[in-house]
Amino acid sequence: MQRKIGGPVELPRITTLRGLLGLSPVAVFMVTYLVVSLVIGDFYKMPLSVAIVIASMWGLLIYTNGGGLGARIETFSRAAAHPNILYMVWIFILAGAFAALAKEIGAIDATVELTMRFFPARFIVPGLFIASCFISLSIGTSVGTVVALAPLAAEMAGMGGGSVAFYVAVVLGGAFFGDNLSFISDTTIAATRSQGCKMADKFKANLWLAVPAAVVTLVIYVMLSEGASQPVVTGSHSPWLVLPYLVVLVMAACGVNVMIVLISGIAAAILLGVTGGYSIISLFGAMGTGIDSMGDLIIVTLLASGMLGIIKAAGGIQYLLQCLSARVNGKRGAQGCIAVLVALVNLCTANNTVAIITVGGIARDIGERYGVDPRKSASLLDSCSCVVQCLIPYGAQTLLATSLAGIPPVAPFVYLYYPWALAVMVALSIVFMFPRRFG
């Protein structure tokens, strides 16, 4: 018998003042980053790390029930040093090393040249989206998909004269398609266990949302690619240099752990580099440069995790659950409440799995009270968390993809068609109560 995640619990009442104060670091971050960027008319000038530092300092200031400053910093640090966060840091380090090493030996250029030479220009963007969907569906992780494809996407954009932010957005959309549907995704596991339904049933319910959204997105990419001119490939890199990326892509598609995938890719790149005349010191130097380039990403990840830990400890998350769950009316209202709950908690935690686990118990209570099928509530939890996680510029996947591509975290936002299409499908499924057998 499976153990349920986030079973029914009675949460302590949070006053409005305390709840709003607990959530205020998110507002401070939004004002500092988004509003300031809008005022100055440039989203590239306000560093994300500075906005999170300011919001984190505000969080430490308002968390008065956390004890003295030392105790508050300890709460912040425990959240920042959570094993899941440090695991992500390891992935960032290895991803930076692999990307720089592959660039140094010419593996990225060789892979892109091969793609550009054999694929018509109008198929490159749709093909990139399909590849991203397939890999993420196979490995069950959007992060692993981003690691495999983001550097290639950036290089393809450069060679084809396209927007790097657009190509990165294509990869992100496909990555979250598979993350939402895959049987081995941690979000699928959390959603189904918390709602007490089978993975296969949740998969069937999700198909009605994710597949139409992906088809609409693919059609958009096909239309945008019409009339694209074929880039002139002038490079003459050895086809053998594609090997590190083949290793990464094949192992990823086989569901191998992303850290093992990256280590294997690094080993293959070093082997090719040494046999190609590179000194081992120069290869290590490239790896060091790649690791250094992940510095901002790692800092932002640690700061954001600590800040979100303060928000949770200050009662902000509990206040959200308390307010929204008290305003449910009817089956449609119950489904809407579940969708909004997980979306808002994801906005505050920047982690779709954590958001699902946090909301899972109360979502099951709401579903049982108003007759929502557990398969539908599991589908809503997974889909809505993926929508928000894909759209926020401080989510791990966006931060990693944009760091590997060398663009600001907010740059892909205007090109993220898939999460908006998925959001529309979620809304339609609630309004029109489909699929009927899962309503």
Phi, psi and chi 1 to 4 in degrees:
 res  aa     phi    psi   chi1   chi2   chi3   chi4
   1 MET       -  131.5 -176.6  175.7  179.5      -
   2 GLN   -78.3  143.1  -71.8 -176.7  -40.5      -
   3 ARG   -80.7  133.5  179.2  178.6   59.7   84.4
   4 LYS   -77.0  143.7  -67.9 -174.8  -64.1 -177.0
   5 ILE   -96.9  130.7  -65.5  177.3      -      -
   6 GLY    64.2   51.8      -      -      -      -
   7 GLY   -66.0  173.3      -      -      -      -
   8 PRO   -57.2  128.1  -24.0   34.1      -      -
   9 VAL  -138.9  152.5  -68.8      -      -      -
  10 GLU   -94.3  113.7  -74.8  -65.4  -32.2      -
  11 LEU   -86.2  141.3  -62.4  174.6      -      -
  12 PRO   -64.4  146.7   23.0  -32.3      -      -
  13 ARG   -68.8  135.0  -62.8  -69.7  -61.8  176.1
  14 ILE  -112.6  128.0  -56.4  -67.5      -      -
  15 THR   -68.1  157.6   64.1      -      -      -
  16 THR   -59.7  -43.7  -60.3      -      -      -
  17 LEU   -61.8  -47.1  178.1   60.5      -      -
  18 ARG   -65.8  -40.3 -177.7 -174.0  167.1 -166.7
  19 GLY   -63.8  -47.4      -      -      -      -
  20 LEU   -65.2  -37.0  -66.9  177.1      -      -
  21 LEU   -66.5  -38.4 -156.7   58.2      -      -
  22 GLY   -64.4  -33.1      -      -      -      -
  23 LEU   -85.2  -11.9  -70.2  169.9      -      -
  24 SER   -59.5  -29.9   62.0      -      -      -
  25 PRO   -58.6  -33.0  -29.3   37.0      -      -
  26 VAL   -64.6  -42.8  176.2      -      -      -
  27 ALA   -63.5  -41.6      -      -      -      -
  28 VAL   -61.9  -42.4  170.5      -      -      -
  29 PHE   -62.7  -46.2  167.4   73.4      -      -
  30 MET   -60.8  -44.1  -66.4  -64.2 -175.0      -
  31 VAL   -64.8  -46.3  169.5      -      -      -
  32 THR   -64.0  -41.5  -53.0      -      -      -
  33 TYR   -91.1  -57.0 -174.4   63.7      -      -
  34 LEU   -75.8  -49.7  -62.4  178.1      -      -
  35 VAL   -65.7  -44.3  175.2      -      -      -
  36 VAL   -61.0  -41.2  169.2      -      -      -
  37 SER   -63.6  -39.3  -62.1      -      -      -
  38 LEU   -65.8  -40.3  -74.5  170.2      -      -
  39 VAL   -64.3  -44.3  169.2      -      -      -
  40 ILE   -84.2   -8.6   63.4  178.0      -      -
  41 GLY    73.3   24.5      -      -      -      -
  42 ASP  -151.2  113.4 -169.4  -18.1      -      -
  43 PHE   -80.9   -2.8  -82.1   93.5      -      -
  44 TYR   -96.2  -10.2  -59.1  150.7      -      -
  45 LYS   -89.8  -28.0  -73.2 -170.7  175.6  179.8
  46 MET   -89.2  109.7 -177.2   64.4 -168.3      -
  47 PRO   -64.9  134.2  -18.3   31.2      -      -
  48 LEU   -61.0  -38.0 -169.9   64.5      -      -
  49 SER   -63.1  -38.0   55.8      -      -      -
  50 VAL   -66.9  -42.4  173.1      -      -      -
  51 ALA   -61.4  -39.7      -      -      -      -
  52 ILE   -72.9  -34.9  -68.8 -177.9      -      -
  53 VAL   -60.8  -45.9  165.2      -      -      -
  54 ILE   -61.9  -45.8  -66.0  170.7      -      -
  55 ALA   -64.7  -37.2      -      -      -      -
  56 SER   -66.8  -41.5  -61.9      -      -      -
  57 MET   -63.1  -39.7  -68.6  172.7   64.5      -
  58 TRP   -64.5  -40.4  171.8 -104.6      -      -
  59 GLY   -60.6  -43.4      -      -      -      -
  60 LEU   -64.3  -33.4  -68.8  172.3      -      -
  61 LEU   -70.6  -42.3  179.6   65.2      -      -
  62 ILE   -86.2  -12.9   58.4   96.0      -      -
  63 TYR   -80.6   65.0 -177.2   37.2      -      -
  64 THR   -71.7  -25.8   53.5      -      -      -
  65 ASN   -83.4    9.0   58.3  -27.8      -      -
  66 GLY   -94.2    5.2      -      -      -      -
  67 GLY    94.6 -158.2      -      -      -      -
  68 GLY   -71.2  176.9      -      -      -      -
  69 LEU   -59.1  -40.1 -179.4   59.9      -      -
  70 GLY   -60.8  -41.6      -      -      -      -
  71 ALA   -67.3  -38.0      -      -      -      -
  72 ARG   -66.5  -42.8  -59.5  179.9 -155.0 -179.9
  73 ILE   -63.6  -34.3  -68.5  175.6      -      -
  74 GLU   -65.4  -40.6 -174.8  176.8  -20.1      -
  75 THR   -61.8  -44.9  -60.3      -      -      -
  76 PHE   -58.6  -46.5 -178.0   96.9      -      -
  77 SER   -68.7  -37.4  -58.6      -      -      -
  78 ARG   -61.6  -40.5  -83.3 -160.5  -55.8  -91.8
  79 ALA   -67.5  -41.0      -      -      -      -
  80 ALA   -67.6  -30.4      -      -      -      -
  81 ALA   -98.1   19.6      -      -      -      -
  82 HIS   -59.5  141.4 -170.8  -79.9      -      -
  83 PRO   -51.9  -37.4  -28.6   35.1      -      -
  84 ASN   -64.0  -37.3  -71.4  -18.2      -      -
  85 ILE   -69.6  -44.9  -58.0  -56.7      -      -
  86 LEU   -66.3  -31.4  -64.1 -176.9      -      -
  87 TYR   -62.9  -41.4  179.7   73.9      -      -
  88 MET   -63.2  -38.5  -72.2  -60.3  -55.2      -
  89 VAL   -61.2  -41.6  169.2      -      -      -
  90 TRP   -59.2  -42.8  -90.8  110.1      -      -
  91 ILE   -63.3  -42.7  -67.6  174.6      -      -
  92 PHE   -60.1  -43.9  -64.9  159.5      -      -
  93 ILE   -62.0  -49.1  -69.9  170.0      -      -
  94 LEU   -67.1  -36.4  -68.3  173.7      -      -
  95 ALA   -65.0  -42.1      -      -      -      -
  96 GLY   -63.5  -42.2      -      -      -      -
  97 ALA   -64.3  -45.1      -      -      -      -
  98 PHE   -65.4  -45.0  173.3   71.0      -      -
  99 ALA   -61.1  -44.5      -      -      -      -
 100 ALA   -68.6  -39.4      -      -      -      -
 101 LEU   -66.3  -43.3 -169.5   57.9      -      -
 102 ALA   -63.1  -37.2      -      -      -      -
 103 LYS   -66.2  -42.3 -179.4   72.9  174.0  175.4
 104 GLU   -62.1  -43.0  176.2   71.0   12.8      -
 105 ILE   -87.0   -4.8   68.3  170.5      -      -
 106 GLY    92.4   11.6      -      -      -      -
 107 ALA   -66.1  -40.5      -      -      -      -
 108 ILE   -65.3  -47.7  -66.1  178.1      -      -
 109 ASP   -59.5  -42.4  -68.3  -25.0      -      -
 110 ALA   -65.0  -41.1      -      -      -      -
 111 THR   -65.7  -43.1  -54.8      -      -      -
 112 VAL   -67.8  -41.9  172.4      -      -      -
 113 GLU   -59.1  -43.2  -75.4  173.0   11.6      -
 114 LEU   -62.9  -42.6 -156.4   63.0      -      -
 115 THR   -64.3  -47.1  -56.9      -      -      -
 116 MET   -65.8  -31.1  -64.0  -66.9 -169.0      -
 117 ARG   -74.3  -34.2 -175.5  171.3  -77.9  118.6
 118 PHE  -106.2  -11.2  -68.3  102.8      -      -
 119 PHE  -108.7  130.5  -83.3   80.9      -      -
 120 PRO   -59.5  147.7  -22.0   32.4      -      -
 121 ALA   -57.6  -36.6      -      -      -      -
 122 ARG   -72.2  -11.7   66.6  179.9 -178.0  -83.5
 123 PHE  -100.8   -7.4  -67.1  147.2      -      -
 124 ILE   -67.1  -50.2  -70.7  174.2      -      -
 125 VAL   -68.0  -49.2  169.2      -      -      -
 126 PRO   -58.3  -38.8  -24.2   34.8      -      -
 127 GLY   -65.2  -37.3      -      -      -      -
 128 LEU   -64.5  -39.8 -176.0   62.2      -      -
 129 PHE   -66.0  -44.3  179.1   69.0      -      -
 130 ILE   -63.4  -42.9  -68.0  172.1      -      -
 131 ALA   -61.5  -41.0      -      -      -      -
 132 SER   -64.8  -42.6 -175.3      -      -      -
 133 CYS   -61.5  -45.3  -70.7      -      -      -
 134 PHE   -65.5  -46.3  172.0   75.4      -      -
 135 ILE   -64.8  -44.9  -68.8  173.1      -      -
 136 SER   -66.7  -34.8   59.3      -      -      -
 137 LEU   -67.0  -33.7 -173.1   62.3      -      -
 138 SER   -75.4  -41.8  -59.0      -      -      -
 139 ILE   -98.6  -14.3   65.5  178.0      -      -
 140 GLY    73.2   18.2      -      -      -      -
 141 THR  -142.3  128.4  166.4      -      -      -
 142 SER   -70.8  -31.7   48.2      -      -      -
 143 VAL   -63.7  -46.2  171.6      -      -      -
 144 GLY   -61.8  -36.1      -      -      -      -
 145 THR   -66.6  -42.9  -54.6      -      -      -
 146 VAL   -61.6  -43.6  164.8      -      -      -
 147 VAL   -58.4  -41.7  165.6      -      -      -
 148 ALA   -73.9  -36.6      -      -      -      -
 149 LEU  -111.4  -22.9  -66.1 -179.0      -      -
 150 ALA   -59.6  -46.4      -      -      -      -
 151 PRO   -61.5  -39.3  -21.8   34.2      -      -
 152 LEU   -64.4  -40.9  -71.0  176.9      -      -
 153 ALA   -61.6  -43.4      -      -      -      -
 154 ALA   -62.9  -41.7      -      -      -      -
 155 GLU   -69.1  -38.3 -157.5   68.0   23.4      -
 156 MET   -61.4  -40.8  -74.3  178.3 -178.0      -
 157 ALA   -62.5  -42.7      -      -      -      -
 158 GLY   -64.2  -42.8      -      -      -      -
 159 MET   -72.5  -34.3 -174.5  171.1  -70.4      -
 160 GLY   -90.6    0.2      -      -      -      -
 161 GLY    73.5   22.4      -      -      -      -
 162 GLY   -97.7  179.9      -      -      -      -
 163 SER   -82.0  126.4  165.3      -      -      -
 164 VAL   -62.3  -40.6  174.8      -      -      -
 165 ALA   -61.2  -37.8      -      -      -      -
 166 PHE   -65.2  -46.8  172.7   63.8      -      -
 167 TYR   -65.1  -39.0  -84.0   67.5      -      -
 168 VAL   -64.6  -38.6  168.7      -      -      -
 169 ALA   -63.7  -35.6      -      -      -      -
 170 VAL   -60.0  -45.5  172.4      -      -      -
 171 VAL   -64.8  -43.5  170.7      -      -      -
 172 LEU   -61.6  -43.8  -77.8  170.6      -      -
 173 GLY   -60.3  -48.1      -      -      -      -
 174 GLY   -64.8  -35.8      -      -      -      -
 175 ALA   -62.0  -40.2      -      -      -      -
 176 PHE   -79.5  -22.1  -82.1   99.5      -      -
 177 PHE   -59.7  -51.2  168.9   83.7      -      -
 178 GLY   -70.0  -37.2      -      -      -      -
 179 ASP   -59.7  -34.6 -163.4    3.1      -      -
 180 ASN   -75.6  -34.9 -174.5   13.9      -      -
 181 LEU   -99.0  -27.1  -83.4  179.9      -      -
 182 SER   -59.9  142.4  176.5      -      -      -
 183 PHE   -69.7  -27.1  -81.8   79.3      -      -
 184 ILE  -101.0    7.9   58.9  174.9      -      -
 185 SER   -70.6  141.2  167.4      -      -      -
 186 ASP   -65.7  -28.1   49.6    1.3      -      -
 187 THR   -69.2  -37.9   58.5      -      -      -
 188 THR   -64.1  -44.2  -66.4      -      -      -
 189 ILE   -62.2  -46.2  -65.3  168.0      -      -
 190 ALA   -64.4  -43.1      -      -      -      -
 191 ALA   -66.8  -44.6      -      -      -      -
 192 THR   -71.7  -39.6   52.7      -      -      -
 193 ARG   -69.3  -37.3  -70.5  178.2   64.8 -173.3
 194 SER   -70.6  -27.2   67.1      -      -      -
 195 GLN  -100.5   -6.7  -58.6  -50.5  -64.1      -
 196 GLY    72.0   40.3      -      -      -      -
 197 CYS  -128.6  168.0   65.5      -      -      -
 198 LYS   -80.7  149.3  -64.2  178.8 -179.5  177.9
 199 MET   -61.4  -39.1  -69.8 -172.7 -171.1      -
 200 ALA   -63.2  -38.0      -      -      -      -
 201 ASP   -69.5  -41.4  -69.8  -26.2      -      -
 202 LYS   -64.8  -37.0  178.4  -99.4 -175.8 -172.2
 203 PHE   -60.2  -44.6  175.8   80.6      -      -
 204 LYS   -63.8  -40.5  -67.2  172.7 -175.9  175.3
 205 ALA   -66.4  -38.0      -      -      -      -
 206 ASN   -69.5  -30.1 -105.6   29.2      -      -
 207 LEU   -56.4  -36.4  -77.0  175.3      -      -
 208 TRP   -66.8  -19.5  -71.7   80.6      -      -
 209 LEU  -101.3  -51.3  -52.6  179.9      -      -
 210 ALA   -73.9  -41.4      -      -      -      -
 211 VAL   -65.4  -49.3  170.8      -      -      -
 212 PRO   -58.6  -38.6  -24.5   35.2      -      -
 213 ALA   -64.0  -40.5      -      -      -      -
 214 ALA   -68.8  -38.4      -      -      -      -
 215 VAL   -64.5  -45.1  169.2      -      -      -
 216 VAL   -59.6  -44.1  168.3      -      -      -
 217 THR   -62.9  -43.0  -55.9      -      -      -
 218 LEU   -63.0  -40.4 -175.9   61.4      -      -
 219 VAL   -61.2  -41.7  168.8      -      -      -
 220 ILE   -60.1  -44.6  -68.0  172.9      -      -
 221 TYR   -65.9  -37.1  -70.2  145.9      -      -
 222 VAL   -64.4  -43.6  169.5      -      -      -
 223 MET   -65.1  -40.9  -68.3  172.2   62.2      -
 224 LEU   -68.6  -23.1  -68.8  175.2      -      -
 225 SER   -90.1   -8.1  -60.0      -      -      -
 226 GLU   -62.4  133.6  -76.4  -63.8  -35.1      -
 227 GLY    81.1    3.9      -      -      -      -
 228 ALA   -65.8  136.2      -      -      -      -
 229 SER   -83.1  142.0   57.3      -      -      -
 230 GLN   -71.8  123.5 -171.2   71.3   23.3      -
 231 PRO   -67.8  146.7   24.0  -33.0      -      -
 232 VAL   -85.6  118.8  178.1      -      -      -
 233 VAL   -94.5  115.2  179.3      -      -      -
 234 THR  -109.3  -10.0   57.9      -      -      -
 235 GLY   -71.1  161.8      -      -      -      -
 236 SER  -137.4   45.1   55.7      -      -      -
 237 HIS   -72.8  149.6  -69.6   81.7      -      -
 238 SER   -65.9  135.4  168.4      -      -      -
 239 PRO   -59.4  -23.6  -21.8   32.6      -      -
 240 TRP   -63.5  -22.3  -74.8  105.8      -      -
 241 LEU   -69.6  -10.6  -68.9  174.7      -      -
 242 VAL   -73.7  -16.2  175.9      -      -      -
 243 LEU   -52.7  -47.0 -177.6   61.3      -      -
 244 PRO   -57.1  -38.7  -26.4   35.5      -      -
 245 TYR   -74.8  -32.4  -92.6  103.0      -      -
 246 LEU   -63.7  -41.8  -75.8  179.3      -      -
 247 VAL   -58.7  -47.5  168.7      -      -      -
 248 VAL   -64.2  -47.2  167.3      -      -      -
 249 LEU   -67.6  -43.3  -67.9  173.7      -      -
 250 VAL   -66.9  -45.7  170.3      -      -      -
 251 MET   -65.3  -38.1  -68.6 -177.5   70.2      -
 252 ALA   -64.2  -43.9      -      -      -      -
 253 ALA   -65.1  -23.7      -      -      -      -
 254 CYS   -85.7   -0.7  -68.0      -      -      -
 255 GLY    82.8   18.7      -      -      -      -
 256 VAL   -70.5  146.5  178.6      -      -      -
 257 ASN   -51.7  137.0 -179.6  -79.1      -      -
 258 VAL   -62.2  -32.4   65.9      -      -      -
 259 MET   -67.8  -40.6  -71.8 -173.6   66.2      -
 260 ILE   -65.9  -38.3  -62.7  175.5      -      -
 261 VAL   -58.4  -47.8  168.6      -      -      -
 262 LEU   -67.4  -41.9  -74.2  169.1      -      -
 263 ILE   -62.1  -40.7  -68.3  170.1      -      -
 264 SER   -65.6  -40.1  -58.4      -      -      -
 265 GLY   -63.2  -41.3      -      -      -      -
 266 ILE   -62.8  -44.8  -71.2  170.4      -      -
 267 ALA   -60.4  -43.1      -      -      -      -
 268 ALA   -64.8  -40.0      -      -      -      -
 269 ALA   -67.1  -40.6      -      -      -      -
 270 ILE   -63.4  -42.9  -70.3  175.4      -      -
 271 LEU   -60.5  -46.0  179.9   62.8      -      -
 272 LEU   -65.4  -39.0  -81.0  175.1      -      -
 273 GLY   -64.2  -44.9      -      -      -      -
 274 VAL   -64.6  -44.3  169.9      -      -      -
 275 THR   -69.4  -20.3   55.9      -      -      -
 276 GLY   -90.9    5.4      -      -      -      -
 277 GLY   101.4    1.0      -      -      -      -
 278 TYR   -79.5  141.9  -70.5   86.4      -      -
 279 SER   -77.9  149.9   70.4      -      -      -
 280 ILE   -62.4  -31.6 -167.8   70.1      -      -
 281 ILE   -67.7  -40.6  -66.2  -60.6      -      -
 282 SER   -66.6  -34.7   66.9      -      -      -
 283 LEU   -68.2  -41.7  -64.4  175.9      -      -
 284 PHE   -64.3  -35.0  -75.5  166.9      -      -
 285 GLY   -63.2  -40.8      -      -      -      -
 286 ALA   -64.3  -40.9      -      -      -      -
 287 MET   -61.9  -42.4  -69.8  174.1   63.2      -
 288 GLY   -61.8  -40.3      -      -      -      -
 289 THR   -62.7  -41.3  -59.7      -      -      -
 290 GLY   -64.5  -41.3      -      -      -      -
 291 ILE   -65.0  -42.2  -67.2  170.3      -      -
 292 ASP   -60.5  -34.6  -70.4  -16.4      -      -
 293 SER   -67.9  -17.0   69.9      -      -      -
 294 MET   -87.1    0.2  -66.0  -72.4  108.9      -
 295 GLY   -57.0  -49.8      -      -      -      -
 296 ASP   -61.6  -41.5  -75.2  -15.5      -      -
 297 LEU   -61.3  -44.8  169.7   58.7      -      -
 298 ILE   -64.6  -42.7  -66.9  170.2      -      -
 299 ILE   -61.8  -46.3  -70.8  170.6      -      -
 300 VAL   -62.0  -41.9  167.0      -      -      -
 301 THR   -62.4  -46.0  -60.2      -      -      -
 302 LEU   -65.7  -43.9  -65.5  174.5      -      -
 303 LEU   -64.6  -44.5  -73.9  173.0      -      -
 304 ALA   -63.8  -41.1      -      -      -      -
 305 SER   -64.2  -42.3  -58.4      -      -      -
 306 GLY   -64.1  -43.6      -      -      -      -
 307 MET   -62.4  -42.4  179.3 -169.5   77.4      -
 308 LEU   -69.8  -27.7  -61.3  168.7      -      -
 309 GLY   -66.1  -38.3      -      -      -      -
 310 ILE   -64.8  -42.7  -70.9  -71.3      -      -
 311 ILE   -59.1  -44.3  -69.7  170.6      -      -
 312 LYS   -66.4  -44.6 -174.0  172.8 -176.9  178.9
 313 ALA   -65.3  -31.2      -      -      -      -
 314 ALA   -79.9   -3.2      -      -      -      -
 315 GLY    95.2    6.5      -      -      -      -
 316 GLY   -63.8  -43.7      -      -      -      -
 317 ILE   -66.8  -44.6  -57.8  -62.1      -      -
 318 GLN   -60.4  -37.1  -69.9 -177.4   13.9      -
 319 TYR   -65.1  -40.4  180.0   69.6      -      -
 320 LEU   -60.0  -48.8  -87.5 -179.0      -      -
 321 LEU   -60.4  -42.5  -60.2  178.1      -      -
 322 GLN   -62.9  -46.2  175.2 -177.6  -60.9      -
 323 CYS   -68.0  -48.4  -72.1      -      -      -
 324 LEU   -73.2  -38.3  -71.0  174.7      -      -
 325 SER   -69.3  -18.8   61.1      -      -      -
 326 ALA   -83.1   -5.1      -      -      -      -
 327 ARG  -117.9   34.2  -69.3  166.9  170.8   76.6
 328 VAL   -89.1  138.7 -179.5      -      -      -
 329 ASN  -147.7  106.2 -176.2   21.3      -      -
 330 GLY    81.6  173.4      -      -      -      -
 331 LYS   -66.9  -42.4 -172.6  179.3  -74.8 -170.4
 332 ARG   -63.2  -43.3  -76.3 -170.0  179.1   86.3
 333 GLY   -62.0  -37.8      -      -      -      -
 334 ALA   -64.2  -44.6      -      -      -      -
 335 GLN   -65.0  -41.3  -67.5 -174.2   19.0      -
 336 GLY   -63.0  -38.7      -      -      -      -
 337 CYS   -64.4  -44.7 -179.8      -      -      -
 338 ILE   -59.8  -43.9  -68.5  170.2      -      -
 339 ALA   -63.3  -46.7      -      -      -      -
 340 VAL   -69.0  -38.9  172.8      -      -      -
 341 LEU   -57.7  -53.8  -95.7  177.0      -      -
 342 VAL   -67.7  -32.5   74.4      -      -      -
 343 ALA   -65.7  -45.1      -      -      -      -
 344 LEU   -68.9  -40.3  -71.4  176.7      -      -
 345 VAL   -65.4  -37.5  171.9      -      -      -
 346 ASN   -64.3  -37.3 -158.0  124.1      -      -
 347 LEU   -60.5  -35.1 -172.5   69.6      -      -
 348 CYS   -84.4  -28.8  -65.3      -      -      -
 349 THR  -102.0  -18.9   60.6      -      -      -
 350 ALA    56.6   30.2      -      -      -      -
 351 ASN  -147.9  113.0 -173.7  -55.4      -      -
 352 ASN   -67.6  -34.1   43.3  -10.5      -      -
 353 THR   -67.2  -45.2  -54.8      -      -      -
 354 VAL   -61.3  -40.5  170.2      -      -      -
 355 ALA   -62.1  -42.9      -      -      -      -
 356 ILE   -64.2  -44.7  -68.4  169.5      -      -
 357 ILE   -63.8  -39.6  -67.6  172.7      -      -
 358 THR   -64.8  -41.8  -58.5      -      -      -
 359 VAL   -90.3  -17.4  174.4      -      -      -
 360 GLY   -51.0  -48.5      -      -      -      -
 361 GLY   -62.7  -47.9      -      -      -      -
 362 ILE   -70.9  -31.2 -163.3  164.9      -      -
 363 ALA   -64.3  -38.5      -      -      -      -
 364 ARG   -67.4  -39.8 -175.7  165.6 -175.1  169.3
 365 ASP   -59.8  -46.4  -78.1  -12.4      -      -
 366 ILE   -62.8  -43.7  -67.7  170.8      -      -
 367 GLY   -61.8  -43.8      -      -      -      -
 368 GLU   -66.5  -36.7  -71.2  175.1  -10.4      -
 369 ARG   -69.8  -34.6 -169.0  176.8  -53.1  167.3
 370 TYR  -113.8   11.5  -67.4   93.5      -      -
 371 GLY    75.1   29.3      -      -      -      -
 372 VAL   -82.9  128.6  178.3      -      -      -
 373 ASP   -60.6  132.5 -168.1  -59.8      -      -
 374 PRO   -56.1  -31.3  -24.4   33.3      -      -
 375 ARG   -66.5  -37.1  -62.1  168.3  -68.1 -176.0
 376 LYS   -72.6  -41.7 -179.5   63.2  178.3  -71.4
 377 SER   -66.0  -36.9   58.2      -      -      -
 378 ALA   -64.1  -41.2      -      -      -      -
 379 SER   -63.0  -42.4  174.8      -      -      -
 380 LEU   -64.5  -42.7  -69.9  172.9      -      -
 381 LEU   -58.4  -49.3  -74.6  173.8      -      -
 382 ASP   -68.0  -46.4 -159.1  -14.9      -      -
 383 SER   -65.4  -47.0  -61.1      -      -      -
 384 CYS   -69.5  -34.5  -66.0      -      -      -
 385 SER   -67.5  -37.5   63.5      -      -      -
 386 CYS   -66.6  -37.5  -81.6      -      -      -
 387 VAL   -59.1  -51.0  166.8      -      -      -
 388 VAL   -67.7  -43.3  174.0      -      -      -
 389 GLN   -60.5  -34.5 -172.9   69.6   13.9      -
 390 CYS   -73.8  -28.9 -171.1      -      -      -
 391 LEU   -89.5  -27.2  -70.0  173.5      -      -
 392 ILE   -76.2  135.3   54.9  176.6      -      -
 393 PRO   -74.0  -11.6   26.6  -33.8      -      -
 394 TYR  -105.0   14.1   51.8   95.7      -      -
 395 GLY   -75.7  149.5      -      -      -      -
 396 ALA   -57.9  -39.9      -      -      -      -
 397 GLN   -66.0  -44.9  -64.3   85.7  -14.1      -
 398 THR   -67.6  -41.6  -61.3      -      -      -
 399 LEU   -60.7  -43.3  -71.3  173.0      -      -
 400 LEU   -67.6  -46.3  178.0   58.4      -      -
 401 ALA   -61.7  -44.9      -      -      -      -
 402 THR   -72.4  -31.3   52.4      -      -      -
 403 SER   -66.6  -44.2  -71.6      -      -      -
 404 LEU   -64.8  -30.2  -69.3  171.6      -      -
 405 ALA   -91.6  -11.9      -      -      -      -
 406 GLY    74.1   36.6      -      -      -      -
 407 ILE  -128.1  161.3   57.0  176.5      -      -
 408 PRO   -65.4  149.8  -20.1   32.3      -      -
 409 PRO   -59.3  -27.6  -24.0   33.8      -      -
 410 VAL   -84.3  -12.0   76.6      -      -      -
 411 ALA   -58.3  -42.0      -      -      -      -
 412 PRO   -74.2  -10.4  -13.8   28.2      -      -
 413 PHE   -53.0  -46.4 -177.7   83.1      -      -
 414 VAL   -69.4  -13.1  -65.2      -      -      -
 415 TYR  -106.1    6.3  -56.3  111.9      -      -
 416 LEU   -83.5   82.3  -71.3  169.9      -      -
 417 TYR   -78.4  -37.6  -54.1  128.7      -      -
 418 TYR   -61.4  -49.7  174.2   72.7      -      -
 419 PRO   -61.5  -33.8   18.4  -30.6      -      -
 420 TRP   -68.9  -39.5  -70.9  114.7      -      -
 421 ALA   -63.8  -39.7      -      -      -      -
 422 LEU   -66.2  -38.9 -177.9   59.2      -      -
 423 ALA   -62.3  -40.4      -      -      -      -
 424 VAL   -64.1  -42.1  169.6      -      -      -
 425 MET   -64.4  -37.9  -71.3  -54.2  -56.4      -
 426 VAL   -62.6  -46.4  168.1      -      -      -
 427 ALA   -61.4  -43.8      -      -      -      -
 428 LEU   -63.9  -37.6  -69.2  175.0      -      -
 429 SER   -67.4  -28.5   77.9      -      -      -
 430 ILE   -78.8  -44.2  -66.3  173.1      -      -
 431 VAL   -66.0  -45.5  172.3      -      -      -
 432 PHE   -99.8    4.9  -63.8  104.5      -      -
 433 MET    54.5   51.5  -58.8  -68.0  -73.5      -
 434 PHE  -119.1  157.8   68.9   82.3      -      -
 435 PRO   -67.4  141.5   24.3  -32.6      -      -
 436 ARG   -57.5  -42.0  -69.7  -67.2  179.3 -175.2
 437 ARG   -73.7  -12.2   66.2 -179.2 -176.1  -83.0
 438 PHE  -108.9    6.9  -61.5  140.6      -      -
 439 GLY   -69.0      -      -      -      -      -
